[in-house]
Amino acid sequence: MMRNLAILLFLIVWHYTPVVSRHSISLPDTLSHHEDSIQNRNLLNAFKNGKFQGHFRYFFSSTINKDELTDYYANAIGGGLRFESAPLYNIKAVIGGFYIFNAGSSPDIIHKDPLTGADNRYELGLFDITGKSIKEINRLEEFYLEYSNRNIQFLFGRQLLNTPFINLQDGRMRPTVVEGAWLNMNISKGHKLQGGWVYNISPRSTVDWYSVDASLGINSVGKDASGKKSQYAGNTVSKGVFMANYNWLPNAAWKFQLWDIYFENVFNMALLQTDKIFTAGSGRFYTGIQAAIQTKTGHGGNTSPDLAYYTNTKPVWITGGRLGWKNSKWDYSLNFNRISDGGRYLMPREWGRDYFYSFLYRERTEGAGDVTAISLKGNYAFNTFASLHIGAGYVSMPDTKNYYLNKYSMPSYTHFVLDYHQHLQGLMKGTEVQVLYVYKPSTGAYYGNLNSLINKVDMHLFNVVFNFRF
């Protein structure tokens, strides 16, 4: 039924609009008060006076691996529609779906590399990594009810969610989407709470919906502490994920955030972040500190250690910091992150990307311990409509044979990113263009094991993305 609803949505937008394109619809940053007009105070008028938003998207991706390892390319195009009813006694309904077509990809995209047996990482992710289809796919992404007033917003159903732990991570065609209940609340001036329960999830690059425990293992499972293939996929048992966040903004210069995620029977992680801005002439200095601790809860996912997702016996500490300066044109920052050697930092890759200051596009430090990462980031705004982001980093990883601390046998590496964004005007107004180039040369030993290289390091990645929003 949900597949048919998504197809219906796409056909409606295809029929009533010109051929156009859009990315994920952004989430609201603040709560707002919706006044019910007299004419909307019945169900029929609430839907007749609703609004549509659309998104058409084209994505080209190409990976060039080292020497004789397989290279890949893919072209994907898709479109979607989102409908939001007018509020009826502060309640509104939202539904949205997306359709994706393969517009021409390398034949090897669905085949394992002959030298390593490794699957493609980036290009297959434009479609469905579970292998159900690389030709055309559709997904009902949003289907929820929302109640909101001046101080409260409550959503229940399938929705987009952005947190440090579960987030859109939309570096492919479509983002991660969740199903559950989520509450945003203004307590008083400068004090906000949010939190909720997630029980189902449709990860990025998939079509189906999974319980949160069943979602683990859709991406690569890596190796367990002994060096064997991890066995937690299909064997993790949990009732769901609970998250909570407290935000305090005492003034325009300070911001404090406290986050906690409780993955029942698997792990708990708490994160504290403090950010400060200092005015300095025509620009501003800014600083930030992150501190987190992750611990095991219950059985780590399974009573058998061989089948458990989380097997660390000691707490894993994560610390980070940043120092930056920006003005109307430039934004520079030096960023640092450190993961302790007590065990692996684990956060399902199916749920989101790293939240740390040192993060650079198209790689993560998840799955490893005893990691030190440093990055330099710069952003230059040519004008209101165009900007260039430059990033360079170094990540010191544990030895690739230290499976206890290196789940994916990732060697140490350097990381370079060029990312250009342009919002077109005139006839093409509403269109955003992104051109991304990533290069990750290895700096650590990999002992001739090409599985430690392919789609990870000593590789080039090139993306061109067009989005049209209406």
C-alpha positions as a printed NumPy array, in Angstrom:
array([[  0.   ,   0.   ,   0.   ],
       [  2.757,   2.44 ,   0.931],
       [  4.522,   1.702,  -2.349],
       [  1.321,   2.584,  -4.216],
       [  0.927,   5.818,  -2.227],
       [  4.451,   6.882,  -3.134],
       [  3.811,   6.132,  -6.823],
       [  0.582,   8.122,  -6.675],
       [  2.381,  11.105,  -5.17 ],
       [  4.994,  11.038,  -7.9  ],
       [  2.391,  10.83 , -10.657],
       [  0.526,  13.808,  -9.212],
       [  3.61 ,  16.03 ,  -9.207],
       [  4.668,  14.769, -12.638],
       [  1.281,  15.689, -14.107],
       [  0.754,  19.096, -12.498],
       [  4.273,  20.56 , -12.505],
       [  7.098,  21.153, -15.004],
       [ 10.085,  18.791, -15.018],
       [ 12.099,  20.012, -12.019],
       [ 14.129,  18.677,  -8.935],
       [ 14.576,  19.006,  -5.044],
       [ 16.622,  17.79 ,  -2.045],
       [ 15.42 ,  16.903,   1.462],
       [ 12.93 ,  19.324,   2.907],
       [ 14.602,  21.06 ,   5.832],
       [ 13.4  ,  20.538,   9.366],
       [ 12.053,  23.463,  11.405],
       [ 14.622,  25.001,  13.752],
       [ 12.098,  26.638,  16.049],
       [  8.525,  26.111,  17.094],
       [  5.82 ,  28.298,  15.64 ],
       [  2.202,  28.98 ,  16.511],
       [ -0.311,  28.051,  13.843],
       [ -3.621,  29.909,  13.98 ],
       [ -6.613,  27.973,  12.692],
       [ -8.634,  30.167,  10.371],
       [-12.428,  29.851,  10.54 ],
       [-12.643,  28.352,   7.061],
       [-10.183,  25.569,   7.992],
       [-12.191,  24.271,  10.92 ],
       [-13.359,  21.152,   9.171],
       [-11.422,  18.253,   7.75 ],
       [-12.265,  18.936,   4.115],
       [-11.062,  22.546,   4.135],
       [ -7.954,  21.675,   6.139],
       [ -6.871,  19.461,   3.248],
       [ -8.132,  21.756,   0.488],
       [ -6.109,  24.618,   1.974],
       [ -2.957,  22.555,   2.449],
       [  0.301,  23.144,   0.577],
       [  2.585,  21.101,  -1.649],
       [  6.37 ,  21.11 ,  -1.812],
       [  8.363,  19.357,  -4.49 ],
       [ 11.872,  18.11 ,  -5.077],
       [ 13.587,  16.849,  -8.207],
       [ 17.164,  15.61 ,  -7.927],
       [ 19.959,  14.395, -10.216],
       [ 23.077,  12.74 ,  -8.762],
       [ 26.248,  11.629, -10.565],
       [ 28.873,   9.717,  -8.601],
       [ 32.191,   8.222,  -9.666],
       [ 34.796,   6.352,  -7.624],
       [ 38.316,   5.766,  -8.927],
       [ 40.156,   3.146,  -6.883],
       [ 43.835,   2.311,  -6.801],
       [ 45.47 ,   0.492,  -9.73 ],
       [ 43.602,  -2.661, -10.758],
       [ 40.788,  -2.311,  -8.228],
       [ 37.363,  -1.726,  -9.802],
       [ 36.23 ,   1.811, -10.66 ],
       [ 32.562,   2.793, -10.668],
       [ 30.112,   5.431, -11.867],
       [ 26.363,   5.968, -11.553],
       [ 23.666,   8.411, -12.642],
       [ 20.423,   8.671, -10.681],
       [ 17.428,  10.937, -11.135],
       [ 14.314,  11.221,  -9.022],
       [ 11.394,  13.318,  -7.939],
       [  9.03 ,  13.602,  -5.031],
       [  6.165,  15.467,  -3.51 ],
       [  5.289,  16.494,   0.041],
       [  1.809,  17.576,   1.133],
       [  1.091,  19.393,   4.401],
       [ -2.497,  20.064,   5.385],
       [ -3.631,  23.326,   6.912],
       [ -3.932,  23.055,  10.717],
       [ -7.22 ,  21.893,  12.184],
       [ -7.342,  22.764,  15.888],
       [ -3.509,  22.828,  15.885],
       [ -3.28 ,  19.405,  14.223],
       [ -2.026,  18.837,  10.703],
       [ -1.165,  15.844,   8.536],
       [  1.946,  15.422,   6.378],
       [  2.67 ,  12.883,   3.654],
       [  5.619,  12.73 ,   1.281],
       [  7.306,  10.245,  -1.019],
       [ 10.096,   9.952,  -3.559],
       [ 10.791,   8.012,  -6.751],
       [ 14.285,   7.199,  -8.15 ],
       [ 15.411,   6.001, -11.592],
       [ 18.78 ,   4.616, -12.69 ],
       [ 19.799,   6.913, -15.555],
       [ 22.874,   4.901, -16.546],
       [ 25.494,   3.231, -14.342],
       [ 28.579,   1.059, -14.697],
       [ 27.799,  -2.68 , -15.114],
       [ 30.088,  -3.503, -12.174],
       [ 27.964,  -1.572,  -9.696],
       [ 26.107,  -4.727,  -8.573],
       [ 29.11 ,  -7.059,  -8.756],
       [ 31.814,  -7.67 ,  -6.183],
       [ 35.336,  -6.547,  -6.977],
       [ 37.134,  -9.673,  -8.338],
       [ 40.344,  -9.063,  -6.364],
       [ 38.827,  -8.352,  -2.954],
       [ 35.239,  -9.597,  -3.04 ],
       [ 34.184,  -6.144,  -1.795],
       [ 30.888,  -4.514,  -2.69 ],
       [ 30.596,  -1.049,  -4.184],
       [ 30.215,   1.623,  -1.5  ],
       [ 29.09 ,   4.959,  -2.922],
       [ 27.387,   4.453,  -6.293],
       [ 25.131,   1.567,  -5.261],
       [ 24.019,   3.82 ,  -2.411],
       [ 22.177,   6.019,  -4.905],
       [ 19.699,   3.171,  -5.242],
       [ 18.988,   0.252,  -2.874],
       [ 22.048,  -1.308,  -1.216],
       [ 20.017,  -4.375,  -0.19 ],
       [ 20.049,  -5.391,  -3.852],
       [ 16.304,  -5.368,  -4.44 ],
       [ 16.544,  -2.939,  -7.344],
       [ 18.954,  -0.579,  -9.069],
       [ 16.493,   0.294, -11.85 ],
       [ 13.689,   2.181, -10.128],
       [ 12.655,   2.471,  -6.507],
       [ 10.107,   4.418,  -4.479],
       [  9.624,   5.098,  -0.794],
       [  6.955,   6.716,   1.327],
       [  9.194,   8.859,   3.544],
       [  6.882,  11.065,   5.576],
       [  3.491,  10.071,   6.951],
       [  2.77 ,  11.71 ,  10.287],
       [  0.43 ,  13.813,  12.378],
       [  1.688,  16.962,  14.081],
       [  0.257,  18.902,  16.98 ],
       [  1.768,  22.319,  17.639],
       [  1.083,  25.459,  19.62 ],
       [  3.239,  28.321,  20.834],
       [  5.501,  26.159,  22.994],
       [  5.022,  22.532,  21.918],
       [  5.438,  20.552,  18.736],
       [  4.623,  16.821,  18.783],
       [  5.028,  14.532,  15.781],
       [  3.971,  10.907,  15.481],
       [  4.618,   8.672,  12.484],
       [  7.198,   8.55 ,   9.701],
       [  9.325,  11.679,   9.7  ],
       [ 12.714,  13.272,   8.998],
       [ 14.884,  13.628,  12.094],
       [ 18.2  ,  15.405,  12.631],
       [ 20.145,  14.579,  15.799],
       [ 23.837,  13.829,  16.497],
       [ 23.05 ,  10.094,  16.47 ],
       [ 20.218,   9.584,  13.973],
       [ 20.304,  12.072,  11.127],
       [ 19.535,  12.574,   7.453],
       [ 23.119,  11.809,   6.298],
       [ 21.822,  12.592,   2.818],
       [ 25.012,  12.251,   0.793],
       [ 23.134,   9.914,  -1.552],
       [ 19.81 ,  10.273,  -3.356],
       [ 17.611,  10.146,  -0.249],
       [ 18.152,  10.53 ,   3.505],
       [ 17.546,   8.287,   6.489],
       [ 13.927,   8.424,   7.698],
       [ 12.494,   7.259,  11.015],
       [  9.162,   6.223,  12.492],
       [  8.285,   7.133,  16.052],
       [  7.213,   9.927,  18.349],
       [  9.138,  13.207,  18.75 ],
       [  8.513,  16.195,  21.024],
       [  9.971,  19.727,  20.814],
       [  9.278,  22.041,  23.724],
       [ 10.126,  25.631,  24.629],
       [ 10.458,  25.667,  28.416],
       [ 11.314,  29.325,  28.816],
       [ 13.447,  31.908,  27.078],
       [ 16.735,  30.244,  26.124],
       [ 15.702,  26.777,  27.396],
       [ 14.484,  24.037,  25.057],
       [ 13.834,  20.315,  25.342],
       [ 13.388,  17.707,  22.648],
       [ 13.283,  13.957,  22.594],
       [ 11.366,  10.863,  21.7  ],
       [ 11.223,   7.219,  20.802],
       [ 12.221,   5.675,  17.46 ],
       [ 11.022,   2.147,  16.766],
       [ 11.293,   1.821,  12.963],
       [ 13.789,   3.188,  10.478],
       [ 14.341,   3.277,   6.722],
       [ 18.078,   3.896,   6.324],
       [ 19.598,   5.969,   3.562],
       [ 19.982,   3.923,   0.368],
       [ 17.175,   1.497,   1.226],
       [ 13.493,   1.143,   0.37 ],
       [ 12.026,  -1.003,   3.141],
       [ 11.318,  -0.147,   6.77 ],
       [ 12.994,  -2.037,   9.605],
       [ 12.722,  -2.189,  13.358],
       [ 15.748,  -0.403,  14.812],
       [ 17.387,  -3.661,  15.889],
       [ 16.788,  -5.28 ,  12.478],
       [ 18.361,  -2.257,  10.749],
       [ 21.809,  -3.164,  12.087],
       [ 23.884,  -4.956,   9.469],
       [ 22.288,  -3.519,   6.331],
       [ 25.597,  -1.729,   5.757],
       [ 28.923,  -3.523,   6.07 ],
       [ 29.22 ,  -5.372,   9.393],
       [ 33.027,  -5.284,   9.504],
       [ 34.936,  -7.641,  11.787],
       [ 34.482,  -8.657,  15.409],
       [ 37.247,  -8.287,  17.991],
       [ 38.809, -11.608,  16.928],
       [ 39.001, -10.651,  13.246],
       [ 36.061, -12.767,  12.065],
       [ 33.074, -11.339,  10.197],
       [ 30.692,  -9.763,  12.718],
       [ 27.512, -11.782,  13.327],
       [ 25.198,  -9.16 ,  14.849],
       [ 23.108,  -8.693,  11.686],
       [ 19.714, -10.282,  12.338],
       [ 20.752, -11.217,  15.873],
       [ 20.386,  -7.892,  17.703],
       [ 17.437,  -7.645,  20.107],
       [ 16.122,  -4.272,  21.3  ],
       [ 12.815,  -2.52 ,  21.999],
       [ 13.925,   0.705,  20.372],
       [ 15.89 ,   3.911,  20.704],
       [ 15.134,   6.699,  23.168],
       [ 16.769,  10.123,  22.773],
       [ 16.635,  13.342,  24.76 ],
       [ 18.197,  16.777,  24.353],
       [ 18.429,  19.909,  26.484],
       [ 19.474,  23.199,  24.859],
       [ 20.415,  26.315,  26.804],
       [ 21.144,  29.616,  25.076],
       [ 21.864,  32.123,  27.879],
       [ 22.717,  34.841,  25.314],
       [ 23.769,  35.285,  21.695],
       [ 27.374,  34.28 ,  22.451],
       [ 26.901,  30.99 ,  24.351],
       [ 25.19 ,  27.705,  23.477],
       [ 25.058,  24.528,  25.602],
       [ 23.717,  21.17 ,  24.405],
       [ 23.27 ,  17.91 ,  26.314],
       [ 22.241,  14.816,  24.354],
       [ 21.599,  11.23 ,  25.401],
       [ 20.74 ,   8.161,  23.348],
       [ 19.589,   4.943,  24.997],
       [ 19.56 ,   1.974,  22.631],
       [ 17.72 ,  -0.52 ,  24.831],
       [ 19.762,  -3.674,  25.56 ],
       [ 22.674,  -2.412,  23.442],
       [ 24.378,   0.838,  24.559],
       [ 23.949,   4.32 ,  25.999],
       [ 25.797,   7.453,  24.916],
       [ 25.771,  10.934,  26.425],
       [ 27.182,  13.99 ,  24.647],
       [ 27.874,  17.477,  26.012],
       [ 28.71 ,  20.322,  23.633],
       [ 29.529,  23.951,  24.432],
       [ 30.011,  26.657,  21.79 ],
       [ 31.117,  30.284,  22.288],
       [ 31.346,  33.248,  19.886],
       [ 33.679,  36.239,  20.42 ],
       [ 33.188,  39.429,  18.414],
       [ 36.463,  40.698,  16.931],
       [ 36.295,  43.787,  14.737],
       [ 34.663,  42.972,  11.417],
       [ 34.658,  39.243,  12.179],
       [ 34.029,  36.745,  14.952],
       [ 36.111,  34.082,  16.664],
       [ 34.286,  30.938,  17.742],
       [ 35.231,  27.944,  19.891],
       [ 33.62 ,  24.66 ,  20.761],
       [ 34.142,  21.683,  23.063],
       [ 32.602,  18.21 ,  22.781],
       [ 32.746,  15.445,  25.399],
       [ 30.956,  12.104,  25.174],
       [ 30.887,   8.739,  26.928],
       [ 29.51 ,   5.48 ,  25.551],
       [ 28.767,   2.404,  27.673],
       [ 27.188,  -1.002,  27.221],
       [ 23.607,  -1.633,  28.355],
       [ 21.985,  -5.012,  28.877],
       [ 23.647,  -7.709,  26.789],
       [ 24.98 ,  -5.422,  24.08 ],
       [ 22.27 ,  -6.722,  21.762],
       [ 22.526, -10.457,  22.355],
       [ 23.225, -12.798,  25.275],
       [ 25.911, -14.463,  23.157],
       [ 29.025, -12.262,  22.843],
       [ 29.67 , -13.72 ,  19.38 ],
       [ 26.306, -12.359,  18.193],
       [ 26.257,  -9.071,  20.12 ],
       [ 26.64 ,  -5.68 ,  18.445],
       [ 28.25 ,  -3.914,  21.406],
       [ 30.999,  -5.894,  23.162],
       [ 33.13 ,  -3.179,  24.802],
       [ 33.7  ,  -3.877,  28.479],
       [ 35.085,  -0.417,  29.276],
       [ 33.58 ,   3.025,  28.688],
       [ 34.619,   4.737,  25.454],
       [ 35.422,   8.441,  25.889],
       [ 35.293,  10.923,  23.035],
       [ 36.584,  14.488,  23.24 ],
       [ 36.827,  17.207,  20.65 ],
       [ 37.32 ,  20.888,  20.114],
       [ 37.407,  23.59 ,  17.497],
       [ 38.713,  27.119,  17.039],
       [ 37.532,  29.253,  14.172],
       [ 37.133,  32.728,  12.74 ],
       [ 34.616,  34.065,  10.238],
       [ 33.404,  37.235,   8.596],
       [ 31.005,  37.955,   5.751],
       [ 33.236,  36.154,   3.227],
       [ 35.489,  33.675,   5.008],
       [ 35.027,  30.971,   7.638],
       [ 38.144,  29.107,   8.886],
       [ 38.354,  26.477,  11.613],
       [ 40.835,  24.065,  13.179],
       [ 39.077,  20.947,  14.48 ],
       [ 40.161,  18.075,  16.712],
       [ 38.673,  14.764,  17.851],
       [ 39.979,  11.983,  20.054],
       [ 38.436,   8.541,  20.725],
       [ 39.904,   6.685,  23.702],
       [ 41.452,   3.221,  23.495],
       [ 38.93 ,   1.569,  25.849],
       [ 37.103,   0.055,  22.885],
       [ 35.378,   0.904,  19.623],
       [ 33.088,   3.91 ,  19.276],
       [ 29.996,   2.277,  17.762],
       [ 26.991,   3.999,  16.221],
       [ 25.088,   2.123,  13.491],
       [ 26.071,   3.512,  10.102],
       [ 22.54 ,   2.825,   8.965],
       [ 21.355,   5.642,  11.263],
       [ 23.579,   8.627,  10.556],
       [ 27.008,  10.129,  10.062],
       [ 29.571,  11.323,  12.62 ],
       [ 28.675,  14.495,  14.497],
       [ 32.219,  15.421,  15.545],
       [ 33.869,  18.769,  14.714],
       [ 36.636,  17.04 ,  12.711],
       [ 34.191,  15.34 ,  10.319],
       [ 34.873,  15.71 ,   6.578],
       [ 32.555,  14.524,   3.808],
       [ 32.477,  10.865,   2.77 ],
       [ 34.271,   9.228,   5.679],
       [ 33.741,   8.409,   9.359],
       [ 35.666,   7.313,  12.426],
       [ 32.767,   5.16 ,  13.659],
       [ 33.809,   1.592,  14.404],
       [ 37.227,   2.463,  15.83 ],
       [ 38.961,   3.351,  19.073],
       [ 42.314,   4.958,  19.816],
       [ 41.675,   7.482,  17.032],
       [ 43.078,  10.983,  16.71 ],
       [ 41.607,  13.2  ,  13.983],
       [ 42.468,  16.764,  13.055],
       [ 41.033,  18.856,  10.231],
       [ 41.305,  22.315,   8.741],
       [ 38.146,  23.686,   7.147],
       [ 37.612,  26.811,   5.105],
       [ 34.554,  28.25 ,   3.445],
       [ 34.521,  31.199,   1.04 ],
       [ 31.277,  32.915,   0.015],
       [ 31.68 ,  34.419,  -3.466],
       [ 28.29 ,  36.079,  -3.062],
       [ 24.865,  35.265,  -1.663],
       [ 24.428,  32.419,  -4.139],
       [ 27.825,  30.692,  -4.449],
       [ 30.354,  29.253,  -1.981],
       [ 33.408,  26.999,  -1.928],
       [ 34.242,  24.697,   0.973],
       [ 37.798,  23.36 ,   1.372],
       [ 38.774,  20.71 ,   3.905],
       [ 42.005,  18.904,   4.753],
       [ 42.481,  16.408,   7.547],
       [ 44.597,  13.642,   9.021],
       [ 43.189,  10.633,  10.864],
       [ 45.436,   8.382,  12.935],
       [ 43.818,   4.94 ,  13.129],
       [ 44.782,   1.789,  15.032],
       [ 46.73 ,  -0.845,  13.127],
       [ 44.524,  -2.539,  10.509],
       [ 45.18 ,  -5.897,  12.223],
       [ 44.051,  -4.574,  15.604],
       [ 40.465,  -5.768,  15.136],
       [ 39.536,  -4.985,  18.727],
       [ 39.897,  -1.285,  17.909],
       [ 39.471,  -1.241,  14.122],
       [ 36.187,  -2.787,  12.989],
       [ 36.632,  -1.998,   9.278],
       [ 40.439,  -2.464,   9.043],
       [ 40.807,   1.156,   7.989],
       [ 44.412,   2.4  ,   7.764],
       [ 45.476,   5.88 ,   8.842],
       [ 44.843,   8.401,   6.076],
       [ 44.802,  12.008,   4.991],
       [ 41.598,  13.537,   3.663],
       [ 41.042,  16.335,   1.126],
       [ 37.686,  17.854,   0.163],
       [ 36.587,  20.494,  -2.364],
       [ 32.881,  21.297,  -2.309],
       [ 31.29 ,  23.991,  -4.507],
       [ 27.657,  25.137,  -4.152],
       [ 25.778,  27.423,  -6.539],
       [ 22.152,  28.582,  -6.28 ],
       [ 21.083,  29.47 ,  -9.802],
       [ 19.007,  32.562, -10.542],
       [ 16.935,  33.873, -13.41 ],
       [ 15.271,  31.203, -15.531],
       [ 16.748,  28.422, -13.334],
       [ 15.851,  29.982,  -9.978],
       [ 15.19 ,  27.283,  -7.397],
       [ 18.009,  25.092,  -8.703],
       [ 21.058,  24.278,  -6.566],
       [ 24.231,  22.777,  -8.038],
       [ 26.853,  20.951,  -5.969],
       [ 30.225,  19.718,  -7.226],
       [ 32.196,  17.617,  -4.727],
       [ 35.684,  16.132,  -5.016],
       [ 37.231,  13.916,  -2.324],
       [ 40.711,  12.36 ,  -2.205],
       [ 41.855,  10.075,   0.637],
       [ 45.469,   8.848,   0.387],
       [ 46.488,   6.197,   2.925],
       [ 49.348,   6.819,   5.343],
       [ 49.187,   3.632,   7.437],
       [ 50.273,   0.042,   6.809],
       [ 47.728,  -2.296,   5.228],
       [ 49.996,  -5.357,   4.774],
       [ 48.989,  -5.923,   1.161],
       [ 45.336,  -6.382,   2.104],
       [ 43.466,  -4.58 ,  -0.681],
       [ 40.205,  -4.821,   1.31 ],
       [ 41.678,  -2.086,   3.509],
       [ 41.95 ,   0.173,   0.446],
       [ 39.04 ,  -0.354,  -1.913],
       [ 36.381,   2.363,  -1.584],
       [ 38.136,   3.562,   1.601],
       [ 41.551,   5.112,   0.896],
       [ 43.921,   5.699,  -2.037],
       [ 40.785,   6.613,  -3.971],
       [ 39.125,   9.592,  -5.639],
       [ 35.421,  10.398,  -5.41 ],
       [ 33.609,  12.856,  -7.679],
       [ 29.954,  13.945,  -7.27 ],
       [ 27.768,  16.332,  -9.285],
       [ 24.315,  17.02 ,  -7.843],
       [ 21.411,  19.124,  -9.121],
       [ 18.401,  19.898,  -6.93 ],
       [ 15.298,  21.867,  -7.83 ],
       [ 13.008,  22.925,  -4.983],
       [  9.517,  24.293,  -5.372]])
